[in-house]
Amino acid sequence: MRYTDTATEPWLKRWLSGSPTKMAQRFWPDGTIRVSGREFNGLIESGCYQRGELSCLSCHAMHDSDPKAQLRAGMESDAACLSCHQAYQVRGVGTGP
């Protein structure tokens, strides 16, 4: 998600009226988020997500996973991508950290 224009979002315009620097504190000048969710931003801009082939739950699980990152077993690094895009795997290099 990129911040672009408050004119199309009336609730956002009201929220910003109290402090015009709120967006500058949270977004870079190109509209990408500064404070978290960078992985999510990359995900939603990917073709795999937009075609419905990839979601947060492709890598994450709320239960039966490490509580720190809530990653599914074997989904460290680029494992989720390589499950469909094997051609991008570098020979001799694992998918884990």
Gaussian input, Z-matrix of N, CA and C with variables (Angstrom, degrees):
# hf/3-21g

backbone

0 1
 N
 C     1     B1
 C     2     B2     1     A1
 N     3     B3     2     A2     1     D1
 C     4     B4     3     A3     2     D2
 C     5     B5     4     A4     3     D3
 N     6     B6     5     A5     4     D4
 C     7     B7     6     A6     5     D5
 C     8     B8     7     A7     6     D6
 N     9     B9     8     A8     7     D7
 C    10    B10     9     A9     8     D8
 C    11    B11    10    A10     9     D9
 N    12    B12    11    A11    10    D10
 C    13    B13    12    A12    11    D11
 C    14    B14    13    A13    12    D12
 N    15    B15    14    A14    13    D13
 C    16    B16    15    A15    14    D14
 C    17    B17    16    A16    15    D15
 N    18    B18    17    A17    16    D16
 C    19    B19    18    A18    17    D17
 C    20    B20    19    A19    18    D18
 N    21    B21    20    A20    19    D19
 C    22    B22    21    A21    20    D20
 C    23    B23    22    A22    21    D21
 N    24    B24    23    A23    22    D22
 C    25    B25    24    A24    23    D23
 C    26    B26    25    A25    24    D24
 N    27    B27    26    A26    25    D25
 C    28    B28    27    A27    26    D26
 C    29    B29    28    A28    27    D27
 N    30    B30    29    A29    28    D28
 C    31    B31    30    A30    29    D29
 C    32    B32    31    A31    30    D30
 N    33    B33    32    A32    31    D31
 C    34    B34    33    A33    32    D32
 C    35    B35    34    A34    33    D33
 N    36    B36    35    A35    34    D34
 C    37    B37    36    A36    35    D35
 C    38    B38    37    A37    36    D36
 N    39    B39    38    A38    37    D37
 C    40    B40    39    A39    38    D38
 C    41    B41    40    A40    39    D39
 N    42    B42    41    A41    40    D40
 C    43    B43    42    A42    41    D41
 C    44    B44    43    A43    42    D42
 N    45    B45    44    A44    43    D43
 C    46    B46    45    A45    44    D44
 C    47    B47    46    A46    45    D45
 N    48    B48    47    A47    46    D46
 C    49    B49    48    A48    47    D47
 C    50    B50    49    A49    48    D48
 N    51    B51    50    A50    49    D49
 C    52    B52    51    A51    50    D50
 C    53    B53    52    A52    51    D51
 N    54    B54    53    A53    52    D52
 C    55    B55    54    A54    53    D53
 C    56    B56    55    A55    54    D54
 N    57    B57    56    A56    55    D55
 C    58    B58    57    A57    56    D56
 C    59    B59    58    A58    57    D57
 N    60    B60    59    A59    58    D58
 C    61    B61    60    A60    59    D59
 C    62    B62    61    A61    60    D60
 N    63    B63    62    A62    61    D61
 C    64    B64    63    A63    62    D62
 C    65    B65    64    A64    63    D63
 N    66    B66    65    A65    64    D64
 C    67    B67    66    A66    65    D65
 C    68    B68    67    A67    66    D66
 N    69    B69    68    A68    67    D67
 C    70    B70    69    A69    68    D68
 C    71    B71    70    A70    69    D69
 N    72    B72    71    A71    70    D70
 C    73    B73    72    A72    71    D71
 C    74    B74    73    A73    72    D72
 N    75    B75    74    A74    73    D73
 C    76    B76    75    A75    74    D74
 C    77    B77    76    A76    75    D75
 N    78    B78    77    A77    76    D76
 C    79    B79    78    A78    77    D77
 C    80    B80    79    A79    78    D78
 N    81    B81    80    A80    79    D79
 C    82    B82    81    A81    80    D80
 C    83    B83    82    A82    81    D81
 N    84    B84    83    A83    82    D82
 C    85    B85    84    A84    83    D83
 C    86    B86    85    A85    84    D84
 N    87    B87    86    A86    85    D85
 C    88    B88    87    A87    86    D86
 C    89    B89    88    A88    87    D87
 N    90    B90    89    A89    88    D88
 C    91    B91    90    A90    89    D89
 C    92    B92    91    A91    90    D90
 N    93    B93    92    A92    91    D91
 C    94    B94    93    A93    92    D92
 C    95    B95    94    A94    93    D93
 N    96    B96    95    A95    94    D94
 C    97    B97    96    A96    95    D95
 C    98    B98    97    A97    96    D96
 N    99    B99    98    A98    97    D97
 C   100   B100    99    A99    98    D98
 C   101   B101   100   A100    99    D99
 N   102   B102   101   A101   100   D100
 C   103   B103   102   A102   101   D101
 C   104   B104   103   A103   102   D102
 N   105   B105   104   A104   103   D103
 C   106   B106   105   A105   104   D104
 C   107   B107   106   A106   105   D105
 N   108   B108   107   A107   106   D106
 C   109   B109   108   A108   107   D107
 C   110   B110   109   A109   108   D108
 N   111   B111   110   A110   109   D109
 C   112   B112   111   A111   110   D110
 C   113   B113   112   A112   111   D111
 N   114   B114   113   A113   112   D112
 C   115   B115   114   A114   113   D113
 C   116   B116   115   A115   114   D114
 N   117   B117   116   A116   115   D115
 C   118   B118   117   A117   116   D116
 C   119   B119   118   A118   117   D117
 N   120   B120   119   A119   118   D118
 C   121   B121   120   A120   119   D119
 C   122   B122   121   A121   120   D120
 N   123   B123   122   A122   121   D121
 C   124   B124   123   A123   122   D122
 C   125   B125   124   A124   123   D123
 N   126   B126   125   A125   124   D124
 C   127   B127   126   A126   125   D125
 C   128   B128   127   A127   126   D126
 N   129   B129   128   A128   127   D127
 C   130   B130   129   A129   128   D128
 C   131   B131   130   A130   129   D129
 N   132   B132   131   A131   130   D130
 C   133   B133   132   A132   131   D131
 C   134   B134   133   A133   132   D132
 N   135   B135   134   A134   133   D133
 C   136   B136   135   A135   134   D134
 C   137   B137   136   A136   135   D135
 N   138   B138   137   A137   136   D136
 C   139   B139   138   A138   137   D137
 C   140   B140   139   A139   138   D138
 N   141   B141   140   A140   139   D139
 C   142   B142   141   A141   140   D140
 C   143   B143   142   A142   141   D141
 N   144   B144   143   A143   142   D142
 C   145   B145   144   A144   143   D143
 C   146   B146   145   A145   144   D144
 N   147   B147   146   A146   145   D145
 C   148   B148   147   A147   146   D146
 C   149   B149   148   A148   147   D147
 N   150   B150   149   A149   148   D148
 C   151   B151   150   A150   149   D149
 C   152   B152   151   A151   150   D150
 N   153   B153   152   A152   151   D151
 C   154   B154   153   A153   152   D152
 C   155   B155   154   A154   153   D153
 N   156   B156   155   A155   154   D154
 C   157   B157   156   A156   155   D155
 C   158   B158   157   A157   156   D156
 N   159   B159   158   A158   157   D157
 C   160   B160   159   A159   158   D158
 C   161   B161   160   A160   159   D159
 N   162   B162   161   A161   160   D160
 C   163   B163   162   A162   161   D161
 C   164   B164   163   A163   162   D162
 N   165   B165   164   A164   163   D163
 C   166   B166   165   A165   164   D164
 C   167   B167   166   A166   165   D165
 N   168   B168   167   A167   166   D166
 C   169   B169   168   A168   167   D167
 C   170   B170   169   A169   168   D168
 N   171   B171   170   A170   169   D169
 C   172   B172   171   A171   170   D170
 C   173   B173   172   A172   171   D171
 N   174   B174   173   A173   172   D172
 C   175   B175   174   A174   173   D173
 C   176   B176   175   A175   174   D174
 N   177   B177   176   A176   175   D175
 C   178   B178   177   A177   176   D176
 C   179   B179   178   A178   177   D177
 N   180   B180   179   A179   178   D178
 C   181   B181   180   A180   179   D179
 C   182   B182   181   A181   180   D180
 N   183   B183   182   A182   181   D181
 C   184   B184   183   A183   182   D182
 C   185   B185   184   A184   183   D183
 N   186   B186   185   A185   184   D184
 C   187   B187   186   A186   185   D185
 C   188   B188   187   A187   186   D186
 N   189   B189   188   A188   187   D187
 C   190   B190   189   A189   188   D188
 C   191   B191   190   A190   189   D189
 N   192   B192   191   A191   190   D190
 C   193   B193   192   A192   191   D191
 C   194   B194   193   A193   192   D192
 N   195   B195   194   A194   193   D193
 C   196   B196   195   A195   194   D194
 C   197   B197   196   A196   195   D195
 N   198   B198   197   A197   196   D196
 C   199   B199   198   A198   197   D197
 C   200   B200   199   A199   198   D198
 N   201   B201   200   A200   199   D199
 C   202   B202   201   A201   200   D200
 C   203   B203   202   A202   201   D201
 N   204   B204   203   A203   202   D202
 C   205   B205   204   A204   203   D203
 C   206   B206   205   A205   204   D204
 N   207   B207   206   A206   205   D205
 C   208   B208   207   A207   206   D206
 C   209   B209   208   A208   207   D207
 N   210   B210   209   A209   208   D208
 C   211   B211   210   A210   209   D209
 C   212   B212   211   A211   210   D210
 N   213   B213   212   A212   211   D211
 C   214   B214   213   A213   212   D212
 C   215   B215   214   A214   213   D213
 N   216   B216   215   A215   214   D214
 C   217   B217   216   A216   215   D215
 C   218   B218   217   A217   216   D216
 N   219   B219   218   A218   217   D217
 C   220   B220   219   A219   218   D218
 C   221   B221   220   A220   219   D219
 N   222   B222   221   A221   220   D220
 C   223   B223   222   A222   221   D221
 C   224   B224   223   A223   222   D222
 N   225   B225   224   A224   223   D223
 C   226   B226   225   A225   224   D224
 C   227   B227   226   A226   225   D225
 N   228   B228   227   A227   226   D226
 C   229   B229   228   A228   227   D227
 C   230   B230   229   A229   228   D228
 N   231   B231   230   A230   229   D229
 C   232   B232   231   A231   230   D230
 C   233   B233   232   A232   231   D231
 N   234   B234   233   A233   232   D232
 C   235   B235   234   A234   233   D233
 C   236   B236   235   A235   234   D234
 N   237   B237   236   A236   235   D235
 C   238   B238   237   A237   236   D236
 C   239   B239   238   A238   237   D237
 N   240   B240   239   A239   238   D238
 C   241   B241   240   A240   239   D239
 C   242   B242   241   A241   240   D240
 N   243   B243   242   A242   241   D241
 C   244   B244   243   A243   242   D242
 C   245   B245   244   A244   243   D243
 N   246   B246   245   A245   244   D244
 C   247   B247   246   A246   245   D245
 C   248   B248   247   A247   246   D246
 N   249   B249   248   A248   247   D247
 C   250   B250   249   A249   248   D248
 C   251   B251   250   A250   249   D249
 N   252   B252   251   A251   250   D250
 C   253   B253   252   A252   251   D251
 C   254   B254   253   A253   252   D252
 N   255   B255   254   A254   253   D253
 C   256   B256   255   A255   254   D254
 C   257   B257   256   A256   255   D255
 N   258   B258   257   A257   256   D256
 C   259   B259   258   A258   257   D257
 C   260   B260   259   A259   258   D258
 N   261   B261   260   A260   259   D259
 C   262   B262   261   A261   260   D260
 C   263   B263   262   A262   261   D261
 N   264   B264   263   A263   262   D262
 C   265   B265   264   A264   263   D263
 C   266   B266   265   A265   264   D264
 N   267   B267   266   A266   265   D265
 C   268   B268   267   A267   266   D266
 C   269   B269   268   A268   267   D267
 N   270   B270   269   A269   268   D268
 C   271   B271   270   A270   269   D269
 C   272   B272   271   A271   270   D270
 N   273   B273   272   A272   271   D271
 C   274   B274   273   A273   272   D272
 C   275   B275   274   A274   273   D273
 N   276   B276   275   A275   274   D274
 C   277   B277   276   A276   275   D275
 C   278   B278   277   A277   276   D276
 N   279   B279   278   A278   277   D277
 C   280   B280   279   A279   278   D278
 C   281   B281   280   A280   279   D279
 N   282   B282   281   A281   280   D280
 C   283   B283   282   A282   281   D281
 C   284   B284   283   A283   282   D282
 N   285   B285   284   A284   283   D283
 C   286   B286   285   A285   284   D284
 C   287   B287   286   A286   285   D285
 N   288   B288   287   A287   286   D286
 C   289   B289   288   A288   287   D287
 C   290   B290   289   A289   288   D288

   B1=1.4371
   B2=1.5204
   B3=1.2774
   B4=1.4553
   B5=1.5220
   B6=1.3139
   B7=1.4538
   B8=1.5142
   B9=1.3020
   B10=1.4542
   B11=1.5196
   B12=1.3150
   B13=1.4635
   B14=1.5188
   B15=1.3184
   B16=1.4586
   B17=1.5216
   B18=1.3099
   B19=1.4664
   B20=1.5252
   B21=1.3206
   B22=1.4634
   B23=1.5275
   B24=1.3131
   B25=1.4639
   B26=1.5286
   B27=1.3308
   B28=1.4627
   B29=1.5319
   B30=1.3362
   B31=1.4670
   B32=1.5189
   B33=1.3313
   B34=1.4573
   B35=1.5306
   B36=1.2923
   B37=1.4597
   B38=1.5380
   B39=1.3238
   B40=1.4682
   B41=1.5278
   B42=1.3253
   B43=1.4643
   B44=1.5316
   B45=1.3189
   B46=1.4615
   B47=1.5194
   B48=1.3104
   B49=1.4605
   B50=1.5305
   B51=1.3169
   B52=1.4667
   B53=1.5134
   B54=1.3245
   B55=1.4561
   B56=1.5251
   B57=1.3016
   B58=1.4616
   B59=1.5320
   B60=1.3270
   B61=1.4695
   B62=1.5284
   B63=1.3213
   B64=1.4727
   B65=1.5277
   B66=1.3144
   B67=1.4643
   B68=1.5203
   B69=1.3083
   B70=1.4663
   B71=1.5182
   B72=1.3168
   B73=1.4586
   B74=1.5207
   B75=1.3058
   B76=1.4604
   B77=1.5272
   B78=1.3407
   B79=1.4586
   B80=1.5214
   B81=1.3367
   B82=1.4586
   B83=1.5184
   B84=1.3379
   B85=1.4672
   B86=1.5404
   B87=1.3421
   B88=1.4702
   B89=1.5211
   B90=1.3386
   B91=1.4563
   B92=1.5091
   B93=1.3315
   B94=1.4607
   B95=1.5197
   B96=1.3119
   B97=1.4560
   B98=1.5248
   B99=1.3304
   B100=1.4623
   B101=1.5124
   B102=1.3062
   B103=1.4572
   B104=1.5064
   B105=1.1519
   B106=1.4506
   B107=1.5045
   B108=1.2746
   B109=1.4434
   B110=1.5100
   B111=1.3343
   B112=1.4671
   B113=1.5199
   B114=1.3236
   B115=1.4573
   B116=1.5183
   B117=1.3344
   B118=1.4585
   B119=1.5209
   B120=1.3238
   B121=1.4687
   B122=1.5258
   B123=1.3172
   B124=1.4585
   B125=1.5187
   B126=1.3240
   B127=1.4608
   B128=1.5185
   B129=1.3210
   B130=1.4684
   B131=1.5254
   B132=1.3210
   B133=1.4613
   B134=1.5294
   B135=1.3372
   B136=1.4623
   B137=1.5305
   B138=1.3041
   B139=1.4558
   B140=1.5151
   B141=1.3246
   B142=1.4696
   B143=1.5292
   B144=1.3130
   B145=1.4615
   B146=1.5290
   B147=1.3112
   B148=1.4609
   B149=1.5263
   B150=1.3392
   B151=1.4671
   B152=1.5279
   B153=1.3296
   B154=1.4606
   B155=1.5158
   B156=1.3315
   B157=1.4634
   B158=1.5291
   B159=1.3375
   B160=1.4548
   B161=1.5225
   B162=1.3262
   B163=1.4688
   B164=1.5192
   B165=1.2947
   B166=1.4705
   B167=1.5248
   B168=1.3401
   B169=1.4633
   B170=1.5201
   B171=1.3199
   B172=1.4605
   B173=1.5280
   B174=1.3251
   B175=1.4661
   B176=1.5249
   B177=1.3199
   B178=1.4635
   B179=1.5139
   B180=1.3321
   B181=1.4582
   B182=1.5198
   B183=1.2874
   B184=1.4669
   B185=1.5299
   B186=1.3127
   B187=1.4616
   B188=1.5238
   B189=1.3107
   B190=1.4720
   B191=1.5223
   B192=1.3344
   B193=1.4611
   B194=1.5189
   B195=1.3200
   B196=1.4583
   B197=1.5223
   B198=1.3278
   B199=1.4648
   B200=1.5268
   B201=1.3309
   B202=1.4647
   B203=1.5233
   B204=1.2937
   B205=1.4631
   B206=1.5199
   B207=1.3144
   B208=1.4575
   B209=1.5292
   B210=1.3527
   B211=1.4600
   B212=1.5202
   B213=1.3089
   B214=1.4669
   B215=1.5279
   B216=1.3034
   B217=1.4642
   B218=1.5273
   B219=1.3274
   B220=1.4534
   B221=1.5177
   B222=1.3148
   B223=1.4644
   B224=1.5229
   B225=1.3192
   B226=1.4547
   B227=1.5309
   B228=1.2888
   B229=1.4615
   B230=1.5260
   B231=1.3283
   B232=1.4563
   B233=1.5289
   B234=1.3219
   B235=1.4632
   B236=1.5268
   B237=1.3175
   B238=1.4708
   B239=1.5250
   B240=1.3184
   B241=1.4663
   B242=1.5279
   B243=1.3301
   B244=1.4596
   B245=1.5200
   B246=1.3326
   B247=1.4646
   B248=1.5324
   B249=1.3170
   B250=1.4708
   B251=1.5323
   B252=1.3257
   B253=1.4700
   B254=1.5318
   B255=1.3373
   B256=1.4610
   B257=1.5208
   B258=1.3119
   B259=1.4624
   B260=1.5255
   B261=1.3249
   B262=1.4583
   B263=1.5269
   B264=1.3268
   B265=1.4601
   B266=1.5309
   B267=1.3067
   B268=1.4532
   B269=1.5281
   B270=1.3039
   B271=1.4803
   B272=1.5166
   B273=1.3291
   B274=1.4679
   B275=1.5176
   B276=1.3229
   B277=1.4541
   B278=1.5192
   B279=1.3422
   B280=1.4589
   B281=1.5137
   B282=1.3255
   B283=1.4593
   B284=1.5124
   B285=1.3157
   B286=1.4632
   B287=1.5012
   B288=1.3625
   B289=1.4645
   B290=1.5027
   A1=108.56
   A2=115.94
   A3=121.26
   A4=108.91
   A5=114.69
   A6=120.29
   A7=107.48
   A8=117.56
   A9=119.50
   A10=112.48
   A11=117.65
   A12=119.07
   A13=110.21
   A14=116.52
   A15=120.36
   A16=112.29
   A17=117.96
   A18=120.20
   A19=111.87
   A20=117.58
   A21=120.60
   A22=112.64
   A23=117.62
   A24=122.06
   A25=110.13
   A26=118.83
   A27=120.79
   A28=113.93
   A29=118.36
   A30=120.87
   A31=110.68
   A32=116.38
   A33=120.59
   A34=110.82
   A35=115.67
   A36=120.25
   A37=110.02
   A38=117.29
   A39=121.23
   A40=110.48
   A41=117.19
   A42=121.95
   A43=110.57
   A44=116.23
   A45=121.20
   A46=113.47
   A47=117.76
   A48=120.06
   A49=112.17
   A50=117.85
   A51=120.96
   A52=113.06
   A53=118.20
   A54=121.96
   A55=109.29
   A56=118.29
   A57=120.97
   A58=114.35
   A59=118.84
   A60=120.46
   A61=112.74
   A62=118.12
   A63=120.70
   A64=111.70
   A65=117.64
   A66=119.65
   A67=111.60
   A68=117.94
   A69=120.67
   A70=111.24
   A71=117.21
   A72=121.05
   A73=111.77
   A74=117.64
   A75=121.49
   A76=114.67
   A77=118.00
   A78=120.95
   A79=111.07
   A80=116.45
   A81=122.38
   A82=108.32
   A83=118.61
   A84=120.67
   A85=114.43
   A86=118.09
   A87=118.95
   A88=113.01
   A89=117.27
   A90=121.40
   A91=114.80
   A92=119.24
   A93=120.06
   A94=109.89
   A95=114.58
   A96=120.55
   A97=111.39
   A98=116.91
   A99=123.17
   A100=112.44
   A101=118.68
   A102=121.92
   A103=115.51
   A104=129.38
   A105=128.97
   A106=107.62
   A107=114.60
   A108=118.24
   A109=114.56
   A110=118.10
   A111=118.30
   A112=111.00
   A113=117.02
   A114=119.70
   A115=109.86
   A116=115.56
   A117=119.36
   A118=110.87
   A119=116.98
   A120=119.94
   A121=110.45
   A122=116.72
   A123=119.79
   A124=111.32
   A125=116.40
   A126=121.48
   A127=111.07
   A128=117.64
   A129=119.45
   A130=112.96
   A131=117.45
   A132=119.91
   A133=112.05
   A134=117.13
   A135=120.03
   A136=111.30
   A137=115.46
   A138=120.63
   A139=112.45
   A140=117.25
   A141=120.74
   A142=110.93
   A143=116.77
   A144=120.59
   A145=110.10
   A146=116.73
   A147=120.72
   A148=112.49
   A149=117.39
   A150=120.82
   A151=111.78
   A152=117.85
   A153=121.60
   A154=114.95
   A155=117.52
   A156=121.26
   A157=112.97
   A158=117.81
   A159=122.60
   A160=108.65
   A161=115.80
   A162=119.91
   A163=108.41
   A164=117.00
   A165=121.23
   A166=109.88
   A167=115.59
   A168=120.14
   A169=113.19
   A170=117.66
   A171=119.91
   A172=109.70
   A173=117.45
   A174=122.58
   A175=113.32
   A176=116.87
   A177=120.45
   A178=112.65
   A179=115.34
   A180=122.98
   A181=107.71
   A182=116.51
   A183=120.05
   A184=111.24
   A185=117.46
   A186=122.14
   A187=108.60
   A188=116.39
   A189=121.93
   A190=112.29
   A191=117.13
   A192=120.79
   A193=109.26
   A194=116.03
   A195=121.45
   A196=108.39
   A197=117.94
   A198=119.43
   A199=114.53
   A200=118.56
   A201=119.81
   A202=112.03
   A203=117.97
   A204=121.03
   A205=112.40
   A206=116.69
   A207=123.23
   A208=112.11
   A209=115.32
   A210=119.94
   A211=110.56
   A212=115.39
   A213=120.33
   A214=108.10
   A215=116.81
   A216=121.54
   A217=109.52
   A218=116.63
   A219=122.02
   A220=115.17
   A221=118.01
   A222=120.42
   A223=112.97
   A224=117.09
   A225=119.97
   A226=108.91
   A227=116.20
   A228=122.86
   A229=111.03
   A230=117.72
   A231=121.38
   A232=112.96
   A233=117.64
   A234=122.01
   A235=113.18
   A236=117.93
   A237=119.76
   A238=110.62
   A239=117.12
   A240=120.26
   A241=110.88
   A242=115.80
   A243=119.94
   A244=112.64
   A245=117.53
   A246=118.70
   A247=110.65
   A248=118.12
   A249=122.42
   A250=112.73
   A251=116.09
   A252=120.92
   A253=111.05
   A254=116.51
   A255=120.94
   A256=112.77
   A257=118.22
   A258=121.59
   A259=112.17
   A260=117.38
   A261=120.85
   A262=113.25
   A263=117.56
   A264=119.89
   A265=109.89
   A266=115.54
   A267=121.04
   A268=107.18
   A269=116.84
   A270=120.85
   A271=110.42
   A272=114.47
   A273=120.31
   A274=113.89
   A275=117.14
   A276=120.69
   A277=107.95
   A278=115.77
   A279=120.26
   A280=111.90
   A281=114.93
   A282=119.20
   A283=111.74
   A284=118.12
   A285=120.58
   A286=111.66
   A287=115.83
   A288=119.81
   A289=113.12
   D1=132.77
   D2=178.55
   D3=-118.35
   D4=141.01
   D5=173.90
   D6=-77.52
   D7=127.01
   D8=-178.96
   D9=-127.52
   D10=-59.70
   D11=-171.81
   D12=-149.19
   D13=126.15
   D14=179.27
   D15=-76.86
   D16=-16.41
   D17=-177.63
   D18=-62.50
   D19=-29.45
   D20=-179.29
   D21=-86.57
   D22=-8.09
   D23=-178.58
   D24=-124.17
   D25=90.63
   D26=-177.35
   D27=-57.50
   D28=-38.19
   D29=179.67
   D30=-63.14
   D31=-35.62
   D32=-179.72
   D33=-70.46
   D34=-38.59
   D35=177.92
   D36=-60.71
   D37=-43.40
   D38=178.00
   D39=-64.43
   D40=-43.01
   D41=-178.24
   D42=-63.10
   D43=-38.88
   D44=-179.34
   D45=-75.18
   D46=-21.69
   D47=-175.34
   D48=-60.69
   D49=-26.49
   D50=178.77
   D51=-75.74
   D52=-26.16
   D53=-178.75
   D54=-156.71
   D55=102.82
   D56=-177.26
   D57=-66.67
   D58=-10.97
   D59=179.70
   D60=-91.51
   D61=-0.92
   D62=-178.12
   D63=-54.66
   D64=-45.73
   D65=-177.37
   D66=-69.79
   D67=-39.07
   D68=178.83
   D69=-63.34
   D70=-28.44
   D71=178.22
   D72=-77.02
   D73=-20.03
   D74=-174.10
   D75=-112.46
   D76=-20.53
   D77=-176.05
   D78=-128.95
   D79=146.23
   D80=173.08
   D81=-75.39
   D82=164.56
   D83=-178.56
   D84=-57.53
   D85=-27.72
   D86=179.12
   D87=-81.63
   D88=-0.79
   D89=177.45
   D90=98.87
   D91=-8.09
   D92=178.46
   D93=-77.55
   D94=148.88
   D95=-174.50
   D96=-71.13
   D97=143.14
   D98=-179.35
   D99=-94.07
   D100=-31.95
   D101=-163.93
   D102=-104.60
   D103=12.29
   D104=174.96
   D105=145.66
   D106=168.89
   D107=178.46
   D108=78.49
   D109=14.57
   D110=179.97
   D111=-61.66
   D112=-37.15
   D113=178.08
   D114=-63.92
   D115=-40.89
   D116=178.84
   D117=-62.76
   D118=-41.90
   D119=178.27
   D120=-59.63
   D121=-44.68
   D122=178.49
   D123=-63.21
   D124=-40.35
   D125=179.84
   D126=-60.31
   D127=-52.67
   D128=-173.60
   D129=-70.55
   D130=-15.99
   D131=176.38
   D132=-91.36
   D133=-4.56
   D134=-178.56
   D135=-82.73
   D136=148.71
   D137=176.81
   D138=-62.68
   D139=-34.58
   D140=-179.43
   D141=-63.18
   D142=-40.50
   D143=177.62
   D144=-70.14
   D145=-45.54
   D146=-175.82
   D147=-65.13
   D148=-27.06
   D149=176.28
   D150=-88.29
   D151=-1.44
   D152=177.69
   D153=83.60
   D154=15.52
   D155=-178.44
   D156=-91.98
   D157=-14.10
   D158=-175.30
   D159=-139.84
   D160=141.47
   D161=176.78
   D162=-145.97
   D163=177.77
   D164=176.43
   D165=-56.19
   D166=-38.60
   D167=-176.70
   D168=-74.75
   D169=-4.39
   D170=172.99
   D171=-67.04
   D172=-31.24
   D173=-178.63
   D174=-113.20
   D175=-30.46
   D176=-172.14
   D177=-107.57
   D178=150.82
   D179=174.85
   D180=-138.64
   D181=132.90
   D182=-179.16
   D183=-72.46
   D184=-27.93
   D185=-177.88
   D186=-122.97
   D187=159.11
   D188=178.30
   D189=59.35
   D190=37.24
   D191=177.33
   D192=-146.11
   D193=167.67
   D194=177.11
   D195=-60.87
   D196=126.37
   D197=-176.68
   D198=-65.86
   D199=-18.29
   D200=-179.02
   D201=-68.83
   D202=-50.97
   D203=-177.58
   D204=-113.07
   D205=-11.98
   D206=-177.85
   D207=53.63
   D208=39.16
   D209=178.22
   D210=-84.64
   D211=141.00
   D212=172.66
   D213=-65.50
   D214=154.34
   D215=177.93
   D216=-57.68
   D217=130.98
   D218=177.45
   D219=81.74
   D220=6.44
   D221=-177.79
   D222=-104.17
   D223=23.24
   D224=175.09
   D225=-72.72
   D226=155.75
   D227=176.24
   D228=60.27
   D229=-127.78
   D230=-174.69
   D231=-106.26
   D232=24.48
   D233=-175.87
   D234=-59.18
   D235=-41.29
   D236=-179.03
   D237=-62.80
   D238=-42.97
   D239=179.37
   D240=-65.29
   D241=-43.19
   D242=-176.47
   D243=-71.01
   D244=-16.43
   D245=177.47
   D246=-64.23
   D247=-25.74
   D248=176.07
   D249=-109.71
   D250=-29.70
   D251=-173.39
   D252=-112.71
   D253=61.66
   D254=-177.44
   D255=-60.20
   D256=-27.11
   D257=-177.87
   D258=-62.26
   D259=-20.59
   D260=-178.67
   D261=-87.44
   D262=-7.89
   D263=-179.34
   D264=-73.15
   D265=132.51
   D266=177.78
   D267=-79.31
   D268=127.89
   D269=-178.41
   D270=-59.56
   D271=133.94
   D272=177.45
   D273=82.93
   D274=0.02
   D275=179.24
   D276=-113.07
   D277=126.76
   D278=179.07
   D279=-72.92
   D280=173.21
   D281=179.97
   D282=-94.77
   D283=-7.56
   D284=-178.89
   D285=-87.59
   D286=172.97
   D287=-179.82
   D288=-67.55

